[in-house]
Amino acid sequence: MHVVGTILRNDELERNVKKQFPDVEFTYVRKVNELASLESVDVLLTYGDDVTPDVISRMPNLKWIMVMSAGIEKLPIRVLKERKIIVTNARGIHKIPMAEFVFAFILQHAKQLHVFLAQQRENVWNRKVQQQEIYGRTLLVVGAGAIGSQISTYGKAFGMYTIGINRSGNSNPDFDETYSIDQLNDILPNADYIVSVLPNTVHTNKVFTKEQFLHMKRTAVFINVGRGNAVNEIDLMNALNEGQLAHAFLDVFETEPLPVDHPFWPSEKVTITPHLSAITDMYLPRAYEIFVKNLRNYIEQGENWVNLVDLNRGY
């Protein structure tokens, strides 16, 4: 069996997995095209951005792709479905760092930390900065999956009231209330902090437009750590400029890197981070843990896949 990886290298993790599977051949390259021949590849370990229809066609023995991230939007879904190639991903490993990142945003806003940094640069001692508590505030999480549930757990630890939005509206015990995506506009007026963790699918495109921003409190804070396609950026910028909400913290965008002439850059009502809310020193160890479980399942020809992707649904 031949496993090819095009992911970030980690000698310790690679030695550990080789020790567990001594009969498996592992090859690591930066890009798939660096290999002279792809015919022997059974398993591809990738972030997904180097998988094209041409690459798939040159891998006649490929049976399983392990995407070491959550998103699969870069994969050639139609070709994979035709070849009946199994796809798994690293969904769930992001929940702790992303939830922490969301609360870094929330606390930064509530405690006005950016104001104190500016005052320090100017040697200003001013104790009249208006701060807020997040205790008792309402936190709305759009995308009540693993990441959203972790965000809610942290919110409850701070004494927040948490509401989750998912496609079905099925109850999620990690939230105080759960509603379907069709009820989003009805719930938005109640929220102090709105967090989008939506994936990139045909069902999540432009969930947040002018209509949704009009339903928000003028004091509301919008946070997007999911995917940029969920937001109409022009509508968001207009809503911020017109005072329809207070601030936006954005880690993801429609076009990445964010163009240098984008109106988000100079806006004092937008805080930008470069799509890194999920990245920590624990990213690869957690992803490898899922890969090892799935590799053992693959070798045993079992059905106990972790994070098996439904290619028809896109996640």
KOLKOL-248868 format. One record per residue (C-alpha): residue in three letters; x, z, y. Coordinates in steps of 0.05 Angstrom, whole numbers, padded with zeros to 5 digits, always signed. Example, Ala and Ser with C-alpha at 12.3 -4.5 7.8 and 13.67 -1.06 7.14 Angstrom:
% residues 2
ala+00246+00156-00090 ser+00273+00143-00021 
//
This chain:
% residues 315
met+00000+00000+00000 his+00026-00019+00069 val+00006+00019+00132 val+00026-00010+00199 gly+00023+00034+00262 thr+00026+00010+00334 ile+00017+00078+00365 leu+00063+00126+00403 arg+00120+00149+00358 asn+00128+00221+00336 asp+00183+00232+00285 glu+00157+00299+00261 leu+00086+00274+00249 glu+00111+00211+00216 arg+00156+00251+00169 asn+00099+00297+00151 val+00051+00241+00133 lys+00105+00205+00093 lys+00119+00269+00055 gln+00045+00274+00037 phe+00041+00201+00016 pro+00109+00183-00014 asp+00082+00120-00048 val+00055+00090+00016 glu+00098+00043+00058 phe+00095+00059+00132 thr+00119+00011+00186 tyr+00117+00027+00260 val+00122-00025+00315 arg+00102-00029+00388 lys+00057-00090+00378 val+00030-00121+00315 asn+00060-00188+00333 glu+00130-00158+00326 leu+00122-00163+00250 ala+00146-00228+00219 ser+00091-00226+00168 leu+00024-00190+00168 glu+00000-00211+00099 ser+00019-00146+00066 val-00018-00100+00115 asp-00074-00059+00083 val-00084-00008+00138 leu-00074-00013+00213 leu-00062+00048+00256 thr-00075+00028+00328 tyr-00105+00045+00395 gly-00144-00019+00390 asp-00116-00059+00449 asp-00071-00103+00405 val-00124-00122+00354 thr-00149-00193+00365 pro-00186-00244+00321 asp-00119-00279+00311 val-00085-00216+00287 ile-00143-00202+00239 ser-00139-00273+00211 arg-00065-00262+00196 met-00080-00199+00156 pro-00117-00224+00094 asn-00109-00157+00058 leu-00131-00113+00116 lys-00186-00066+00093 trp-00185-00008+00143 ile-00169+00003+00216 met-00157+00073+00242 val-00165+00073+00318 met-00127+00133+00346 ser-00175+00140+00404 ala-00250+00145+00412 gly-00266+00078+00444 ile-00271+00015+00402 glu-00294-00033+00456 lys-00229-00072+00453 leu-00237-00090+00380 pro-00264-00158+00358 ile-00328-00129+00329 arg-00358-00194+00303 val-00296-00212+00263 leu-00290-00142+00234 lys-00363-00143+00212 glu-00353-00211+00179 arg-00293-00186+00141 lys-00327-00120+00125 ile-00266-00082+00150 ile-00275-00007+00153 val-00264+00024+00222 thr-00253+00098+00237 asn-00233+00130+00302 ala-00208+00196+00331 arg-00275+00217+00361 gly-00277+00292+00373 ile-00203+00304+00386 his-00215+00296+00460 lys-00267+00351+00469 ile-00221+00409+00487 pro-00176+00373+00538 met-00233+00334+00569 ala-00277+00396+00576 glu-00219+00433+00608 phe-00208+00374+00655 val-00281+00374+00676 phe-00277+00447+00694 ala-00213+00436+00732 phe-00255+00388+00775 ile-00314+00436+00780 leu-00271+00496+00800 gln-00230+00454+00848 his-00294+00435+00884 ala-00327+00504+00882 lys-00265+00541+00905 gln-00242+00487+00954 leu-00171+00487+00926 his-00154+00422+00962 val-00167+00458+01029 phe-00117+00513+01012 leu-00064+00463+00991 ala-00072+00428+01058 gln-00069+00494+01095 gln-00005+00513+01059 arg+00028+00448+01079 glu+00011+00464+01152 asn+00027+00539+01149 val-00046+00557+01164 trp-00076+00625+01146 asn-00151+00615+01147 arg-00197+00660+01107 lys-00261+00627+01131 val-00261+00571+01079 gln-00330+00569+01049 gln-00328+00578+00973 gln-00382+00575+00921 glu-00395+00607+00854 ile-00412+00564+00793 tyr-00448+00623+00760 gly-00522+00606+00756 arg-00511+00533+00775 thr-00542+00477+00732 leu-00494+00432+00694 leu-00522+00366+00669 val-00481+00330+00616 val-00500+00258+00602 gly-00474+00244+00532 ala-00489+00307+00492 gly-00440+00293+00434 ala-00378+00331+00414 ile-00345+00327+00483 gly-00410+00342+00519 ser-00423+00402+00475 gln-00354+00430+00489 ile-00366+00421+00564 ser-00432+00458+00556 thr-00398+00515+00518 tyr-00348+00524+00575 gly-00405+00520+00625 lys-00443+00576+00590 ala-00380+00619+00590 phe-00382+00613+00666 gly-00456+00632+00667 met-00481+00562+00682 tyr-00548+00534+00658 thr-00533+00472+00616 ile-00576+00410+00603 gly-00556+00355+00556 ile-00577+00282+00555 asn-00573+00239+00492 arg-00607+00176+00468 ser-00659+00209+00425 gly-00672+00274+00462 asn-00661+00312+00397 ser-00646+00386+00408 asn-00573+00407+00412 pro-00561+00482+00404 asp-00501+00480+00450 phe-00546+00466+00509 asp-00602+00506+00541 glu-00644+00443+00543 thr-00637+00372+00516 tyr-00672+00309+00539 ser-00670+00235+00524 ile-00635+00184+00568 asp-00703+00158+00588 gln-00716+00225+00622 leu-00651+00224+00663 asn-00684+00211+00730 asp-00732+00269+00720 ile-00675+00318+00706 leu-00625+00295+00759 pro-00658+00332+00818 asn-00645+00398+00782 ala-00570+00389+00772 asp-00514+00416+00814 tyr-00459+00383+00772 ile-00472+00318+00735 val-00420+00298+00683 ser-00419+00230+00648 val-00383+00226+00581 leu-00418+00162+00560 pro-00380+00113+00516 asn-00375+00038+00532 thr-00433+00005+00495 val-00488-00044+00512 his-00535+00015+00520 thr-00492+00052+00571 asn-00478-00004+00620 lys-00496+00017+00692 val-00534+00080+00673 phe-00516+00107+00742 thr-00539+00062+00799 lys-00571+00070+00868 glu-00634+00097+00836 gln-00599+00153+00799 phe-00558+00174+00860 leu-00622+00178+00901 his-00649+00228+00852 met-00589+00275+00859 lys-00585+00335+00905 arg-00546+00321+00969 thr-00501+00378+00948 ala-00491+00351+00878 val-00423+00334+00848 phe-00416+00274+00802 ile-00361+00272+00749 asn-00344+00213+00704 val-00295+00223+00646 gly-00330+00175+00598 arg-00324+00101+00613 gly-00326+00064+00679 asn-00380+00014+00657 ala-00432+00070+00662 val-00429+00070+00738 asn-00445+00019+00791 glu-00385+00034+00836 ile-00413+00000+00897 asp-00477+00041+00892 leu-00437+00105+00883 met-00393+00091+00944 asn-00454+00076+00986 ala-00489+00139+00962 leu-00428+00181+00980 asn-00422+00149+01049 glu-00496+00161+01062 gly-00492+00234+01041 gln-00537+00227+00981 leu-00489+00270+00941 ala-00429+00312+00960 his-00370+00288+00919 ala-00347+00246+00860 phe-00291+00262+00812 leu-00272+00199+00773 asp-00224+00192+00716 val-00250+00124+00692 phe-00266+00059+00727 glu-00295-00011+00716 thr-00226-00041+00728 glu-00164-00003+00708 pro-00115+00007+00740 leu-00160+00017+00800 pro-00146-00040+00849 val-00105-00018+00909 asp-00158-00044+00958 his-00215-00007+00924 pro-00256+00035+00974 phe-00250+00096+00929 trp-00177+00106+00947 pro-00184+00126+01020 ser-00250+00163+01012 glu-00248+00238+01024 lys-00310+00244+00981 val-00276+00216+00918 thr-00222+00248+00875 ile-00185+00198+00830 thr-00146+00211+00767 pro-00117+00154+00725 his-00157+00158+00660 leu-00119+00215+00628 ser-00169+00271+00619 ala-00160+00267+00543 ile-00085+00264+00541 thr-00047+00327+00523 asp+00010+00347+00477 met-00042+00360+00422 tyr-00070+00289+00423 leu-00028+00259+00368 pro-00028+00319+00322 arg-00104+00321+00323 ala-00109+00246+00313 tyr-00060+00248+00254 glu-00101+00303+00222 ile-00161+00256+00219 phe-00117+00198+00196 val-00088+00239+00138 lys-00158+00259+00114 asn-00181+00187+00117 leu-00118+00160+00083 arg-00129+00208+00025 asn-00202+00185+00021 tyr-00180+00112+00023 ile-00130+00121-00033 glu-00182+00157-00075 gln-00233+00103-00059 gly-00280+00157-00035 glu-00338+00157+00014 asn-00317+00219+00053 trp-00294+00183+00116 val-00283+00223+00179 asn-00311+00188+00241 leu-00334+00125+00205 val-00354+00076+00260 asp-00421+00039+00258 leu-00399-00029+00283 asn-00472-00047+00299 arg-00479+00013+00346 gly-00408+00011+00374 tyr-00390+00083+00357 
//
